[in-house]
Amino acid sequence: AMFQGAGSGFLESHSSGAEVSLMEFPLEVAQILFGYLYHGRVDERPLEGADATSNSLDLMCLADQLGVPRLFEFAQLWVANQQDLEDCSEMLKLASRHRADLLERATLSLMAANLDSP
């Protein structure tokens, strides 16, 4: 019911029947999503610390799957700012899979800036 209704931007409202299981994502990531949907703010605490990279990648994937564009953009930028040169190959694959243009551009810029690195 939450994702249905005429004019809703959520994928779940379309007759194609996209299905997203929140159970596949950590509780912290679901809380970020609902905090954003209800309050328009992102709680950045779960995106810092030991699970930061995993949570930020999950948030990006979830925002993409649910069609929440501003949260998707936020998550792309967060992931891009956390990545290291060693992550670039995986980040480009992920960016391609999710049509994450911001992440792709940031990753390519990081690679270009480090062309002379071993």
C-alpha positions in Angstrom: 0.0 0.0 0.0 2.8 2.4 0.8 4.4 2.1 -2.6 1.1 2.1 -4.6 -0.9 4.9 -6.1 -1.2 6.8 -9.3 1.7 9.0 -10.1 4.0 7.3 -7.5 7.6 7.4 -8.5 8.3 4.0 -6.8 8.9 1.0 -9.0 6.4 -1.0 -6.9 3.5 1.2 -8.0 4.0 0.1 -11.6 2.1 -2.9 -13.0 5.4 -4.6 -14.0 5.5 -5.7 -10.3 9.1 -4.9 -9.3 9.7 -6.6 -6.0 12.2 -5.5 -3.4 12.7 -7.4 -0.1 13.9 -5.1 2.7 14.9 -8.3 4.5 17.9 -8.5 2.2 19.3 -5.3 3.6 20.7 -4.5 7.0 18.4 -2.9 9.5 20.5 0.3 9.6 20.1 0.7 5.8 16.4 0.3 6.0 16.3 2.9 8.8 18.2 5.3 6.6 15.7 4.8 3.8 12.7 5.3 6.0 14.2 8.2 7.8 14.8 9.9 4.4 11.3 9.0 3.1 9.6 10.3 6.3 11.8 13.2 7.3 13.8 14.1 4.2 17.1 13.6 6.0 19.8 11.0 5.9 21.2 9.6 9.1 24.9 9.4 8.2 25.9 7.4 11.4 25.4 4.0 9.8 27.5 5.1 6.8 30.5 5.6 9.1 32.6 3.1 11.1 33.2 -0.6 10.5 30.2 -1.3 8.2 30.4 2.0 6.3 31.3 0.7 2.9 28.9 -2.2 3.0 26.0 0.0 4.3 26.6 2.8 1.8 26.7 0.2 -1.1 23.5 -1.4 0.2 21.9 2.1 0.5 22.8 2.9 -3.1 21.4 -0.4 -4.4 18.2 -0.1 -2.3 17.6 3.5 -3.4 18.1 2.4 -7.0 15.7 -0.6 -6.7 13.0 1.6 -5.1 13.4 4.5 -7.4 14.4 7.1 -4.8 16.6 9.3 -7.1 17.9 11.9 -4.6 18.8 9.2 -2.0 20.4 7.3 -4.9 22.5 10.3 -5.8 23.5 10.9 -2.2 24.5 7.2 -1.8 26.6 7.4 -5.1 28.5 10.4 -3.8 29.0 8.8 -0.4 30.4 5.6 -2.0 32.6 7.6 -4.4 34.1 9.5 -1.5 34.9 6.3 0.4 36.5 4.3 -2.4 40.2 3.6 -2.8 42.1 3.0 -6.0 41.9 -0.8 -5.4 38.1 -0.6 -5.4 37.8 1.0 -8.9 37.1 -2.1 -10.9 34.3 -3.2 -8.6 32.9 0.3 -8.4 32.8 0.6 -12.2 30.9 -2.8 -12.4 28.5 -1.6 -9.8 28.0 1.7 -11.5 27.2 0.0 -14.7 24.8 -2.4 -13.2 22.8 0.5 -11.5 23.3 3.2 -14.1 25.1 5.2 -11.4 26.6 7.9 -13.5 27.9 10.0 -10.5 29.8 7.0 -9.1 31.2 6.1 -12.6 32.5 9.6 -13.2 34.0 9.8 -9.7 35.7 6.5 -10.1 37.1 7.4 -13.5 38.4 10.7 -12.1 40.1 8.8 -9.3 41.7 6.4 -11.8 42.8 9.3 -14.0 44.3 11.2 -11.1 46.4 8.1 -10.2 47.5 7.0 -13.7 51.2 7.0 -12.5 50.5 4.9 -9.4 51.7 1.3 -9.4 
